[in-house]
Amino acid sequence: VTAWLDTVTRWDFTRVIPAHLDAPLDLGPEQFARAFDFVKSGRNEVRFCDEDVAFLRKAEEGFLSFSVYKSSLGPLRGGKGPCGLKRPQS
């Protein structure tokens, strides 16, 4: 993943169109790389609180278990930040 991320973040872009979630996303290489900070940390932990990501973890353990990559970083966990997902201000 890190080699791929290094390659992608060398590109000059201002928009990402993911296969899921709201699209398009107005962000550049630096912002894109932040989505993969968990890889560098060695923990499958995202910046949102654990309460906010519990539904994803349950989906990985349940009905999405057939399609979700089993990471050597362990189950998805949230950080210790504030709870309550909020849409970023644009």
PDB file with one MODEL, atoms N, CA, C and O in Angstrom:
MODEL        1
ATOM      1  N   VAL A   1       0.825  -1.196   0.000  1.00  0.00           N
ATOM      2  CA  VAL A   1       0.000   0.000   0.000  1.00  0.00           C
ATOM      3  C   VAL A   1       0.867   1.257   0.000  1.00  0.00           C
ATOM      4  O   VAL A   1       0.536   2.232  -0.675  1.00  0.00           O
ATOM      5  N   THR A   2       1.966   1.248   0.744  1.00  0.00           N
ATOM      6  CA  THR A   2       2.782   2.466   0.829  1.00  0.00           C
ATOM      7  C   THR A   2       3.427   2.821  -0.503  1.00  0.00           C
ATOM      8  O   THR A   2       3.550   4.002  -0.829  1.00  0.00           O
ATOM      9  N   ALA A   3       3.843   1.820  -1.282  1.00  0.00           N
ATOM     10  CA  ALA A   3       4.433   2.109  -2.601  1.00  0.00           C
ATOM     11  C   ALA A   3       3.373   2.723  -3.521  1.00  0.00           C
ATOM     12  O   ALA A   3       3.652   3.680  -4.243  1.00  0.00           O
ATOM     13  N   TRP A   4       2.166   2.170  -3.489  1.00  0.00           N
ATOM     14  CA  TRP A   4       1.074   2.712  -4.300  1.00  0.00           C
ATOM     15  C   TRP A   4       0.752   4.141  -3.875  1.00  0.00           C
ATOM     16  O   TRP A   4       0.577   5.020  -4.719  1.00  0.00           O
ATOM     17  N   LEU A   5       0.676   4.371  -2.566  1.00  0.00           N
ATOM     18  CA  LEU A   5       0.366   5.701  -2.047  1.00  0.00           C
ATOM     19  C   LEU A   5       1.445   6.708  -2.440  1.00  0.00           C
ATOM     20  O   LEU A   5       1.134   7.839  -2.814  1.00  0.00           O
ATOM     21  N   ASP A   6       2.696   6.303  -2.358  1.00  0.00           N
ATOM     22  CA  ASP A   6       3.790   7.191  -2.780  1.00  0.00           C
ATOM     23  C   ASP A   6       3.658   7.570  -4.250  1.00  0.00           C
ATOM     24  O   ASP A   6       3.898   8.719  -4.618  1.00  0.00           O
ATOM     25  N   THR A   7       3.279   6.616  -5.088  1.00  0.00           N
ATOM     26  CA  THR A   7       3.099   6.887  -6.518  1.00  0.00           C
ATOM     27  C   THR A   7       1.934   7.838  -6.761  1.00  0.00           C
ATOM     28  O   THR A   7       2.072   8.830  -7.477  1.00  0.00           O
ATOM     29  N   VAL A   8       0.788   7.531  -6.164  1.00  0.00           N
ATOM     30  CA  VAL A   8      -0.420   8.339  -6.387  1.00  0.00           C
ATOM     31  C   VAL A   8      -0.232   9.768  -5.876  1.00  0.00           C
ATOM     32  O   VAL A   8      -0.687  10.714  -6.519  1.00  0.00           O
ATOM     33  N   THR A   9       0.420   9.934  -4.752  1.00  0.00           N
ATOM     34  CA  THR A   9       0.560  11.281  -4.189  1.00  0.00           C
ATOM     35  C   THR A   9       1.599  12.131  -4.921  1.00  0.00           C
ATOM     36  O   THR A   9       1.762  13.311  -4.607  1.00  0.00           O
ATOM     37  N   ARG A  10       2.291  11.554  -5.877  1.00  0.00           N
ATOM     38  CA  ARG A  10       3.173  12.357  -6.742  1.00  0.00           C
ATOM     39  C   ARG A  10       2.407  12.999  -7.893  1.00  0.00           C
ATOM     40  O   ARG A  10       2.905  13.919  -8.541  1.00  0.00           O
ATOM     41  N   TRP A  11       1.201  12.513  -8.142  1.00  0.00           N
ATOM     42  CA  TRP A  11       0.380  13.059  -9.217  1.00  0.00           C
ATOM     43  C   TRP A  11      -0.164  14.422  -8.797  1.00  0.00           C
ATOM     44  O   TRP A  11      -0.348  14.693  -7.610  1.00  0.00           O
ATOM     45  N   ASP A  12      -0.415  15.264  -9.781  1.00  0.00           N
ATOM     46  CA  ASP A  12      -0.990  16.587  -9.533  1.00  0.00           C
ATOM     47  C   ASP A  12      -2.500  16.498  -9.768  1.00  0.00           C
ATOM     48  O   ASP A  12      -2.955  16.505 -10.911  1.00  0.00           O
ATOM     49  N   PHE A  13      -3.266  16.415  -8.688  1.00  0.00           N
ATOM     50  CA  PHE A  13      -4.716  16.323  -8.830  1.00  0.00           C
ATOM     51  C   PHE A  13      -5.395  17.189  -7.777  1.00  0.00           C
ATOM     52  O   PHE A  13      -4.813  17.520  -6.744  1.00  0.00           O
ATOM     53  N   THR A  14      -6.639  17.544  -8.068  1.00  0.00           N
ATOM     54  CA  THR A  14      -7.432  18.367  -7.149  1.00  0.00           C
ATOM     55  C   THR A  14      -8.793  17.745  -6.847  1.00  0.00           C
ATOM     56  O   THR A  14      -9.608  18.333  -6.135  1.00  0.00           O
ATOM     57  N   ARG A  15      -9.032  16.551  -7.392  1.00  0.00           N
ATOM     58  CA  ARG A  15     -10.330  15.903  -7.198  1.00  0.00           C
ATOM     59  C   ARG A  15     -10.142  14.393  -7.222  1.00  0.00           C
ATOM     60  O   ARG A  15      -9.354  13.859  -8.002  1.00  0.00           O
ATOM     61  N   VAL A  16     -10.895  13.709  -6.336  1.00  0.00           N
ATOM     62  CA  VAL A  16     -10.899  12.248  -6.288  1.00  0.00           C
ATOM     63  C   VAL A  16     -12.339  11.790  -6.424  1.00  0.00           C
ATOM     64  O   VAL A  16     -13.241  12.352  -5.803  1.00  0.00           O
ATOM     65  N   ILE A  17     -12.551  10.763  -7.246  1.00  0.00           N
ATOM     66  CA  ILE A  17     -13.882  10.196  -7.407  1.00  0.00           C
ATOM     67  C   ILE A  17     -13.822   8.752  -6.919  1.00  0.00           C
ATOM     68  O   ILE A  17     -13.413   7.856  -7.658  1.00  0.00           O
ATOM     69  N   PRO A  18     -14.233   8.529  -5.668  1.00  0.00           N
ATOM     70  CA  PRO A  18     -14.192   7.174  -5.116  1.00  0.00           C
ATOM     71  C   PRO A  18     -15.327   6.313  -5.672  1.00  0.00           C
ATOM     72  O   PRO A  18     -16.295   6.823  -6.236  1.00  0.00           O
ATOM     73  N   ALA A  19     -15.189   5.022  -5.502  1.00  0.00           N
ATOM     74  CA  ALA A  19     -16.229   4.094  -5.950  1.00  0.00           C
ATOM     75  C   ALA A  19     -17.388   4.034  -4.954  1.00  0.00           C
ATOM     76  O   ALA A  19     -18.396   3.379  -5.217  1.00  0.00           O
ATOM     77  N   HIS A  20     -17.252   4.704  -3.831  1.00  0.00           N
ATOM     78  CA  HIS A  20     -18.293   4.722  -2.810  1.00  0.00           C
ATOM     79  C   HIS A  20     -18.244   6.072  -2.102  1.00  0.00           C
ATOM     80  O   HIS A  20     -17.352   6.876  -2.371  1.00  0.00           O
ATOM     81  N   LEU A  21     -19.162   6.323  -1.227  1.00  0.00           N
ATOM     82  CA  LEU A  21     -19.279   7.590  -0.497  1.00  0.00           C
ATOM     83  C   LEU A  21     -19.703   8.714  -1.427  1.00  0.00           C
ATOM     84  O   LEU A  21     -19.937   8.492  -2.615  1.00  0.00           O
ATOM     85  N   ASP A  22     -19.800   9.903  -0.892  1.00  0.00           N
ATOM     86  CA  ASP A  22     -20.150  11.058  -1.710  1.00  0.00           C
ATOM     87  C   ASP A  22     -19.017  11.348  -2.681  1.00  0.00           C
ATOM     88  O   ASP A  22     -17.844  11.226  -2.328  1.00  0.00           O
ATOM     89  N   ALA A  23     -19.364  11.729  -3.892  1.00  0.00           N
ATOM     90  CA  ALA A  23     -18.337  12.018  -4.890  1.00  0.00           C
ATOM     91  C   ALA A  23     -18.803  13.173  -5.753  1.00  0.00           C
ATOM     92  O   ALA A  23     -20.007  13.395  -5.873  1.00  0.00           O
ATOM     93  N   PRO A  24     -17.898  13.907  -6.351  1.00  0.00           N
ATOM     94  CA  PRO A  24     -16.445  13.842  -6.195  1.00  0.00           C
ATOM     95  C   PRO A  24     -15.994  14.527  -4.905  1.00  0.00           C
ATOM     96  O   PRO A  24     -16.740  15.291  -4.294  1.00  0.00           O
ATOM     97  N   LEU A  25     -14.773  14.237  -4.515  1.00  0.00           N
ATOM     98  CA  LEU A  25     -14.156  14.860  -3.345  1.00  0.00           C
ATOM     99  C   LEU A  25     -13.091  15.844  -3.821  1.00  0.00           C
ATOM    100  O   LEU A  25     -12.191  15.471  -4.574  1.00  0.00           O
ATOM    101  N   ASP A  26     -13.190  17.082  -3.389  1.00  0.00           N
ATOM    102  CA  ASP A  26     -12.206  18.094  -3.755  1.00  0.00           C
ATOM    103  C   ASP A  26     -11.038  18.017  -2.789  1.00  0.00           C
ATOM    104  O   ASP A  26     -11.081  18.588  -1.699  1.00  0.00           O
ATOM    105  N   LEU A  27      -9.999  17.309  -3.192  1.00  0.00           N
ATOM    106  CA  LEU A  27      -8.797  17.203  -2.372  1.00  0.00           C
ATOM    107  C   LEU A  27      -7.601  16.873  -3.244  1.00  0.00           C
ATOM    108  O   LEU A  27      -7.731  16.310  -4.331  1.00  0.00           O
ATOM    109  N   GLY A  28      -6.440  17.237  -2.741  1.00  0.00           N
ATOM    110  CA  GLY A  28      -5.201  17.003  -3.450  1.00  0.00           C
ATOM    111  C   GLY A  28      -4.414  15.859  -2.844  1.00  0.00           C
ATOM    112  O   GLY A  28      -4.914  15.153  -1.968  1.00  0.00           O
ATOM    113  N   PRO A  29      -3.185  15.670  -3.302  1.00  0.00           N
ATOM    114  CA  PRO A  29      -2.364  14.551  -2.851  1.00  0.00           C
ATOM    115  C   PRO A  29      -2.143  14.489  -1.338  1.00  0.00           C
ATOM    116  O   PRO A  29      -2.205  13.407  -0.753  1.00  0.00           O
ATOM    117  N   GLU A  30      -1.888  15.624  -0.702  1.00  0.00           N
ATOM    118  CA  GLU A  30      -1.625  15.626   0.737  1.00  0.00           C
ATOM    119  C   GLU A  30      -2.858  15.192   1.522  1.00  0.00           C
ATOM    120  O   GLU A  30      -2.757  14.387   2.447  1.00  0.00           O
ATOM    121  N   GLN A  31      -4.016  15.722   1.157  1.00  0.00           N
ATOM    122  CA  GLN A  31      -5.258  15.349   1.835  1.00  0.00           C
ATOM    123  C   GLN A  31      -5.599  13.882   1.570  1.00  0.00           C
ATOM    124  O   GLN A  31      -6.063  13.173   2.464  1.00  0.00           O
ATOM    125  N   PHE A  32      -5.368  13.436   0.342  1.00  0.00           N
ATOM    126  CA  PHE A  32      -5.609  12.036  -0.015  1.00  0.00           C
ATOM    127  C   PHE A  32      -4.752  11.111   0.847  1.00  0.00           C
ATOM    128  O   PHE A  32      -5.235  10.093   1.343  1.00  0.00           O
ATOM    129  N   ALA A  33      -3.490  11.465   1.022  1.00  0.00           N
ATOM    130  CA  ALA A  33      -2.564  10.637   1.805  1.00  0.00           C
ATOM    131  C   ALA A  33      -3.017  10.503   3.253  1.00  0.00           C
ATOM    132  O   ALA A  33      -2.797   9.464   3.875  1.00  0.00           O
ATOM    133  N   ARG A  34      -3.642  11.536   3.795  1.00  0.00           N
ATOM    134  CA  ARG A  34      -4.098  11.487   5.193  1.00  0.00           C
ATOM    135  C   ARG A  34      -5.112  10.373   5.437  1.00  0.00           C
ATOM    136  O   ARG A  34      -5.222   9.863   6.552  1.00  0.00           O
ATOM    137  N   ALA A  35      -5.847   9.999   4.400  1.00  0.00           N
ATOM    138  CA  ALA A  35      -6.822   8.910   4.545  1.00  0.00           C
ATOM    139  C   ALA A  35      -6.138   7.577   4.832  1.00  0.00           C
ATOM    140  O   ALA A  35      -6.781   6.625   5.274  1.00  0.00           O
ATOM    141  N   PHE A  36      -4.832   7.512   4.580  1.00  0.00           N
ATOM    142  CA  PHE A  36      -4.082   6.278   4.775  1.00  0.00           C
ATOM    143  C   PHE A  36      -3.093   6.374   5.930  1.00  0.00           C
ATOM    144  O   PHE A  36      -2.162   5.573   6.018  1.00  0.00           O
ATOM    145  N   ASP A  37      -3.285   7.340   6.808  1.00  0.00           N
ATOM    146  CA  ASP A  37      -2.398   7.481   7.977  1.00  0.00           C
ATOM    147  C   ASP A  37      -2.352   6.220   8.827  1.00  0.00           C
ATOM    148  O   ASP A  37      -1.339   5.933   9.465  1.00  0.00           O
ATOM    149  N   PHE A  38      -3.441   5.470   8.837  1.00  0.00           N
ATOM    150  CA  PHE A  38      -3.480   4.254   9.651  1.00  0.00           C
ATOM    151  C   PHE A  38      -2.434   3.240   9.197  1.00  0.00           C
ATOM    152  O   PHE A  38      -1.940   2.461  10.013  1.00  0.00           O
ATOM    153  N   VAL A  39      -2.092   3.236   7.917  1.00  0.00           N
ATOM    154  CA  VAL A  39      -1.085   2.294   7.418  1.00  0.00           C
ATOM    155  C   VAL A  39       0.278   2.616   8.017  1.00  0.00           C
ATOM    156  O   VAL A  39       1.018   1.719   8.421  1.00  0.00           O
ATOM    157  N   LYS A  40       0.600   3.893   8.070  1.00  0.00           N
ATOM    158  CA  LYS A  40       1.888   4.313   8.622  1.00  0.00           C
ATOM    159  C   LYS A  40       1.969   4.062  10.118  1.00  0.00           C
ATOM    160  O   LYS A  40       3.055   3.821  10.646  1.00  0.00           O
ATOM    161  N   SER A  41       0.834   4.115  10.809  1.00  0.00           N
ATOM    162  CA  SER A  41       0.836   3.937  12.260  1.00  0.00           C
ATOM    163  C   SER A  41       0.951   2.470  12.663  1.00  0.00           C
ATOM    164  O   SER A  41       1.327   2.162  13.794  1.00  0.00           O
ATOM    165  N   GLY A  42       0.629   1.567  11.741  1.00  0.00           N
ATOM    166  CA  GLY A  42       0.669   0.142  12.055  1.00  0.00           C
ATOM    167  C   GLY A  42      -0.554  -0.350  12.805  1.00  0.00           C
ATOM    168  O   GLY A  42      -0.579  -1.483  13.284  1.00  0.00           O
ATOM    169  N   ARG A  43      -1.578   0.507  12.910  1.00  0.00           N
ATOM    170  CA  ARG A  43      -2.827   0.136  13.594  1.00  0.00           C
ATOM    171  C   ARG A  43      -3.992   0.447  12.659  1.00  0.00           C
ATOM    172  O   ARG A  43      -3.968   1.449  11.944  1.00  0.00           O
ATOM    173  N   ASN A  44      -4.982  -0.388  12.665  1.00  0.00           N
ATOM    174  CA  ASN A  44      -6.176  -0.168  11.854  1.00  0.00           C
ATOM    175  C   ASN A  44      -7.101   0.773  12.605  1.00  0.00           C
ATOM    176  O   ASN A  44      -8.210   0.401  12.986  1.00  0.00           O
ATOM    177  N   GLU A  45      -6.631   1.997  12.811  1.00  0.00           N
ATOM    178  CA  GLU A  45      -7.349   2.997  13.590  1.00  0.00           C
ATOM    179  C   GLU A  45      -7.558   4.240  12.744  1.00  0.00           C
ATOM    180  O   GLU A  45      -6.624   4.758  12.131  1.00  0.00           O
ATOM    181  N   VAL A  46      -8.790   4.708  12.721  1.00  0.00           N
ATOM    182  CA  VAL A  46      -9.121   5.915  11.974  1.00  0.00           C
ATOM    183  C   VAL A  46      -9.288   7.085  12.930  1.00  0.00           C
ATOM    184  O   VAL A  46      -9.346   6.896  14.145  1.00  0.00           O
ATOM    185  N   ARG A  47      -9.365   8.282  12.391  1.00  0.00           N
ATOM    186  CA  ARG A  47      -9.367   9.486  13.238  1.00  0.00           C
ATOM    187  C   ARG A  47     -10.687   9.720  13.961  1.00  0.00           C
ATOM    188  O   ARG A  47     -10.746  10.548  14.870  1.00  0.00           O
ATOM    189  N   PHE A  48     -11.739   9.015  13.583  1.00  0.00           N
ATOM    190  CA  PHE A  48     -13.033   9.189  14.234  1.00  0.00           C
ATOM    191  C   PHE A  48     -13.100   8.307  15.477  1.00  0.00           C
ATOM    192  O   PHE A  48     -12.386   7.309  15.568  1.00  0.00           O
ATOM    193  N   CYS A  49     -13.945   8.666  16.425  1.00  0.00           N
ATOM    194  CA  CYS A  49     -14.023   7.903  17.673  1.00  0.00           C
ATOM    195  C   CYS A  49     -14.573   6.500  17.414  1.00  0.00           C
ATOM    196  O   CYS A  49     -15.269   6.261  16.427  1.00  0.00           O
ATOM    197  N   ASP A  50     -14.251   5.594  18.307  1.00  0.00           N
ATOM    198  CA  ASP A  50     -14.633   4.196  18.135  1.00  0.00           C
ATOM    199  C   ASP A  50     -16.136   4.021  18.038  1.00  0.00           C
ATOM    200  O   ASP A  50     -16.615   3.158  17.302  1.00  0.00           O
ATOM    201  N   GLU A  51     -16.882   4.827  18.768  1.00  0.00           N
ATOM    202  CA  GLU A  51     -18.341   4.740  18.701  1.00  0.00           C
ATOM    203  C   GLU A  51     -18.845   5.022  17.287  1.00  0.00           C
ATOM    204  O   GLU A  51     -19.800   4.393  16.831  1.00  0.00           O
ATOM    205  N   ASP A  52     -18.209   5.960  16.595  1.00  0.00           N
ATOM    206  CA  ASP A  52     -18.637   6.334  15.246  1.00  0.00           C
ATOM    207  C   ASP A  52     -18.275   5.290  14.195  1.00  0.00           C
ATOM    208  O   ASP A  52     -18.922   5.237  13.149  1.00  0.00           O
ATOM    209  N   VAL A  53     -17.273   4.466  14.435  1.00  0.00           N
ATOM    210  CA  VAL A  53     -16.886   3.456  13.445  1.00  0.00           C
ATOM    211  C   VAL A  53     -17.371   2.060  13.812  1.00  0.00           C
ATOM    212  O   VAL A  53     -17.096   1.102  13.090  1.00  0.00           O
ATOM    213  N   ALA A  54     -18.084   1.933  14.915  1.00  0.00           N
ATOM    214  CA  ALA A  54     -18.566   0.620  15.342  1.00  0.00           C
ATOM    215  C   ALA A  54     -19.450  -0.036  14.282  1.00  0.00           C
ATOM    216  O   ALA A  54     -19.393  -1.254  14.109  1.00  0.00           O
ATOM    217  N   PHE A  55     -20.264   0.744  13.571  1.00  0.00           N
ATOM    218  CA  PHE A  55     -21.136   0.159  12.553  1.00  0.00           C
ATOM    219  C   PHE A  55     -20.324  -0.459  11.422  1.00  0.00           C
ATOM    220  O   PHE A  55     -20.733  -1.472  10.856  1.00  0.00           O
ATOM    221  N   LEU A  56     -19.171   0.137  11.080  1.00  0.00           N
ATOM    222  CA  LEU A  56     -18.311  -0.437  10.043  1.00  0.00           C
ATOM    223  C   LEU A  56     -17.693  -1.746  10.520  1.00  0.00           C
ATOM    224  O   LEU A  56     -17.636  -2.725   9.776  1.00  0.00           O
ATOM    225  N   ARG A  57     -17.239  -1.750  11.748  1.00  0.00           N
ATOM    226  CA  ARG A  57     -16.645  -2.960  12.315  1.00  0.00           C
ATOM    227  C   ARG A  57     -17.677  -4.091  12.342  1.00  0.00           C
ATOM    228  O   ARG A  57     -17.356  -5.231  12.008  1.00  0.00           O
ATOM    229  N   LYS A  58     -18.907  -3.779  12.737  1.00  0.00           N
ATOM    230  CA  LYS A  58     -19.964  -4.797  12.773  1.00  0.00           C
ATOM    231  C   LYS A  58     -20.270  -5.313  11.370  1.00  0.00           C
ATOM    232  O   LYS A  58     -20.514  -6.505  11.185  1.00  0.00           O
ATOM    233  N   ALA A  59     -20.258  -4.416  10.381  1.00  0.00           N
ATOM    234  CA  ALA A  59     -20.491  -4.838   8.998  1.00  0.00           C
ATOM    235  C   ALA A  59     -19.367  -5.750   8.514  1.00  0.00           C
ATOM    236  O   ALA A  59     -19.622  -6.736   7.822  1.00  0.00           O
ATOM    237  N   GLU A  60     -18.120  -5.423   8.877  1.00  0.00           N
ATOM    238  CA  GLU A  60     -16.983  -6.270   8.505  1.00  0.00           C
ATOM    239  C   GLU A  60     -17.097  -7.658   9.135  1.00  0.00           C
ATOM    240  O   GLU A  60     -16.705  -8.654   8.527  1.00  0.00           O
ATOM    241  N   GLU A  61     -17.627  -7.719  10.335  1.00  0.00           N
ATOM    242  CA  GLU A  61     -17.756  -8.988  11.043  1.00  0.00           C
ATOM    243  C   GLU A  61     -19.015  -9.737  10.609  1.00  0.00           C
ATOM    244  O   GLU A  61     -19.132 -10.940  10.841  1.00  0.00           O
ATOM    245  N   GLY A  62     -19.950  -9.034   9.986  1.00  0.00           N
ATOM    246  CA  GLY A  62     -21.231  -9.631   9.613  1.00  0.00           C
ATOM    247  C   GLY A  62     -21.405  -9.748   8.110  1.00  0.00           C
ATOM    248  O   GLY A  62     -20.683 -10.492   7.445  1.00  0.00           O
ATOM    249  N   PHE A  63     -22.366  -9.009   7.583  1.00  0.00           N
ATOM    250  CA  PHE A  63     -22.775  -9.197   6.194  1.00  0.00           C
ATOM    251  C   PHE A  63     -21.726  -8.804   5.154  1.00  0.00           C
ATOM    252  O   PHE A  63     -21.852  -9.205   3.997  1.00  0.00           O
ATOM    253  N   LEU A  64     -20.711  -8.046   5.514  1.00  0.00           N
ATOM    254  CA  LEU A  64     -19.647  -7.713   4.572  1.00  0.00           C
ATOM    255  C   LEU A  64     -18.411  -8.600   4.731  1.00  0.00           C
ATOM    256  O   LEU A  64     -17.400  -8.377   4.065  1.00  0.00           O
ATOM    257  N   SER A  65     -18.485  -9.590   5.595  1.00  0.00           N
ATOM    258  CA  SER A  65     -17.304 -10.406   5.870  1.00  0.00           C
ATOM    259  C   SER A  65     -16.784 -11.118   4.627  1.00  0.00           C
ATOM    260  O   SER A  65     -15.601 -11.451   4.559  1.00  0.00           O
ATOM    261  N   PHE A  66     -17.645 -11.354   3.647  1.00  0.00           N
ATOM    262  CA  PHE A  66     -17.207 -12.019   2.423  1.00  0.00           C
ATOM    263  C   PHE A  66     -16.365 -11.116   1.525  1.00  0.00           C
ATOM    264  O   PHE A  66     -15.622 -11.612   0.679  1.00  0.00           O
ATOM    265  N   SER A  67     -16.470  -9.808   1.695  1.00  0.00           N
ATOM    266  CA  SER A  67     -15.815  -8.905   0.748  1.00  0.00           C
ATOM    267  C   SER A  67     -14.770  -7.986   1.360  1.00  0.00           C
ATOM    268  O   SER A  67     -14.074  -7.278   0.632  1.00  0.00           O
ATOM    269  N   VAL A  68     -14.647  -7.982   2.667  1.00  0.00           N
ATOM    270  CA  VAL A  68     -13.722  -7.066   3.317  1.00  0.00           C
ATOM    271  C   VAL A  68     -12.380  -7.763   3.518  1.00  0.00           C
ATOM    272  O   VAL A  68     -12.316  -8.874   4.044  1.00  0.00           O
ATOM    273  N   TYR A  69     -11.316  -7.097   3.093  1.00  0.00           N
ATOM    274  CA  TYR A  69      -9.967  -7.636   3.237  1.00  0.00           C
ATOM    275  C   TYR A  69      -9.622  -7.786   4.708  1.00  0.00           C
ATOM    276  O   TYR A  69      -9.787  -6.851   5.492  1.00  0.00           O
ATOM    277  N   LYS A  70      -9.147  -8.953   5.073  1.00  0.00           N
ATOM    278  CA  LYS A  70      -8.732  -9.197   6.454  1.00  0.00           C
ATOM    279  C   LYS A  70      -7.339  -8.607   6.646  1.00  0.00           C
ATOM    280  O   LYS A  70      -6.356  -9.159   6.151  1.00  0.00           O
ATOM    281  N   SER A  71      -7.255  -7.524   7.340  1.00  0.00           N
ATOM    282  CA  SER A  71      -6.005  -6.798   7.517  1.00  0.00           C
ATOM    283  C   SER A  71      -5.159  -7.393   8.636  1.00  0.00           C
ATOM    284  O   SER A  71      -5.685  -7.824   9.663  1.00  0.00           O
ATOM    285  N   SER A  72      -3.864  -7.413   8.432  1.00  0.00           N
ATOM    286  CA  SER A  72      -2.954  -7.841   9.496  1.00  0.00           C
ATOM    287  C   SER A  72      -2.871  -6.778  10.593  1.00  0.00           C
ATOM    288  O   SER A  72      -2.268  -7.016  11.640  1.00  0.00           O
ATOM    289  N   LEU A  73      -3.477  -5.597  10.361  1.00  0.00           N
ATOM    290  CA  LEU A  73      -3.480  -4.526  11.350  1.00  0.00           C
ATOM    291  C   LEU A  73      -4.587  -4.697  12.383  1.00  0.00           C
ATOM    292  O   LEU A  73      -4.716  -3.877  13.292  1.00  0.00           O
ATOM    293  N   GLY A  74      -5.385  -5.753  12.251  1.00  0.00           N
ATOM    294  CA  GLY A  74      -6.454  -6.006  13.212  1.00  0.00           C
ATOM    295  C   GLY A  74      -7.759  -5.365  12.810  1.00  0.00           C
ATOM    296  O   GLY A  74      -7.847  -4.748  11.748  1.00  0.00           O
ATOM    297  N   PRO A  75      -8.784  -5.500  13.649  1.00  0.00           N
ATOM    298  CA  PRO A  75     -10.097  -4.933  13.318  1.00  0.00           C
ATOM    299  C   PRO A  75     -10.068  -3.410  13.323  1.00  0.00           C
ATOM    300  O   PRO A  75      -9.247  -2.787  13.995  1.00  0.00           O
ATOM    301  N   LEU A  76     -10.966  -2.841  12.573  1.00  0.00           N
ATOM    302  CA  LEU A  76     -11.082  -1.388  12.497  1.00  0.00           C
ATOM    303  C   LEU A  76     -11.444  -0.822  13.866  1.00  0.00           C
ATOM    304  O   LEU A  76     -12.370  -1.300  14.522  1.00  0.00           O
ATOM    305  N   ARG A  77     -10.721   0.179  14.281  1.00  0.00           N
ATOM    306  CA  ARG A  77     -10.970   0.852  15.559  1.00  0.00           C
ATOM    307  C   ARG A  77     -10.948   2.359  15.349  1.00  0.00           C
ATOM    308  O   ARG A  77     -10.255   2.873  14.471  1.00  0.00           O
ATOM    309  N   GLY A  78     -11.701   3.035  16.154  1.00  0.00           N
ATOM    310  CA  GLY A  78     -11.681   4.487  16.147  1.00  0.00           C
ATOM    311  C   GLY A  78     -10.666   5.010  17.135  1.00  0.00           C
ATOM    312  O   GLY A  78     -10.198   4.289  18.015  1.00  0.00           O
ATOM    313  N   GLY A  79     -10.339   6.263  16.976  1.00  0.00           N
ATOM    314  CA  GLY A  79      -9.383   6.898  17.870  1.00  0.00           C
ATOM    315  C   GLY A  79     -10.046   7.422  19.127  1.00  0.00           C
ATOM    316  O   GLY A  79     -11.169   7.051  19.469  1.00  0.00           O
ATOM    317  N   LYS A  80      -9.338   8.272  19.788  1.00  0.00           N
ATOM    318  CA  LYS A  80      -9.830   8.834  21.040  1.00  0.00           C
ATOM    319  C   LYS A  80     -10.378  10.247  20.856  1.00  0.00           C
ATOM    320  O   LYS A  80     -10.590  10.968  21.831  1.00  0.00           O
ATOM    321  N   GLY A  81     -10.607  10.640  19.598  1.00  0.00           N
ATOM    322  CA  GLY A  81     -11.105  11.971  19.311  1.00  0.00           C
ATOM    323  C   GLY A  81     -12.572  12.118  19.670  1.00  0.00           C
ATOM    324  O   GLY A  81     -13.196  11.176  20.157  1.00  0.00           O
ATOM    325  N   PRO A  82     -13.122  13.296  19.429  1.00  0.00           N
ATOM    326  CA  PRO A  82     -14.532  13.548  19.752  1.00  0.00           C
ATOM    327  C   PRO A  82     -15.461  12.717  18.884  1.00  0.00           C
ATOM    328  O   PRO A  82     -15.166  12.460  17.717  1.00  0.00           O
ATOM    329  N   CYS A  83     -16.579  12.300  19.452  1.00  0.00           N
ATOM    330  CA  CYS A  83     -17.575  11.534  18.709  1.00  0.00           C
ATOM    331  C   CYS A  83     -18.549  12.477  18.028  1.00  0.00           C
ATOM    332  O   CYS A  83     -18.654  13.656  18.369  1.00  0.00           O
ATOM    333  N   GLY A  84     -19.256  11.922  17.057  1.00  0.00           N
ATOM    334  CA  GLY A  84     -20.235  12.706  16.316  1.00  0.00           C
ATOM    335  C   GLY A  84     -19.681  13.101  14.971  1.00  0.00           C
ATOM    336  O   GLY A  84     -19.040  14.143  14.836  1.00  0.00           O
ATOM    337  N   LEU A  85     -19.928  12.268  13.969  1.00  0.00           N
ATOM    338  CA  LEU A  85     -19.425  12.568  12.629  1.00  0.00           C
ATOM    339  C   LEU A  85     -20.025  13.871  12.138  1.00  0.00           C
ATOM    340  O   LEU A  85     -21.219  14.119  12.309  1.00  0.00           O
ATOM    341  N   LYS A  86     -19.209  14.686  11.539  1.00  0.00           N
ATOM    342  CA  LYS A  86     -19.659  15.954  10.977  1.00  0.00           C
ATOM    343  C   LYS A  86     -19.071  16.092   9.577  1.00  0.00           C
ATOM    344  O   LYS A  86     -17.917  15.735   9.340  1.00  0.00           O
ATOM    345  N   ARG A  87     -19.870  16.608   8.660  1.00  0.00           N
ATOM    346  CA  ARG A  87     -19.400  16.842   7.293  1.00  0.00           C
ATOM    347  C   ARG A  87     -18.399  18.002   7.337  1.00  0.00           C
ATOM    348  O   ARG A  87     -18.679  19.045   7.927  1.00  0.00           O
ATOM    349  N   PRO A  88     -17.218  17.814   6.702  1.00  0.00           N
ATOM    350  CA  PRO A  88     -16.231  18.902   6.692  1.00  0.00           C
ATOM    351  C   PRO A  88     -16.784  20.148   6.003  1.00  0.00           C
ATOM    352  O   PRO A  88     -17.562  20.047   5.055  1.00  0.00           O
ATOM    353  N   GLN A  89     -16.385  21.299   6.477  1.00  0.00           N
ATOM    354  CA  GLN A  89     -16.764  22.564   5.861  1.00  0.00           C
ATOM    355  C   GLN A  89     -15.983  22.736   4.572  1.00  0.00           C
ATOM    356  O   GLN A  89     -14.784  22.461   4.532  1.00  0.00           O
ATOM    357  N   SER A  90     -16.643  23.185   3.527  1.00  0.00           N
ATOM    358  CA  SER A  90     -15.937  23.388   2.253  1.00  0.00           C
ATOM    359  C   SER A  90     -15.699  24.843   1.991  1.00  0.00           C
ATOM    360  O   SER A  90     -15.118  25.199   0.966  1.00  0.00           O
TER     361      SER A  90
ENDMDL
END
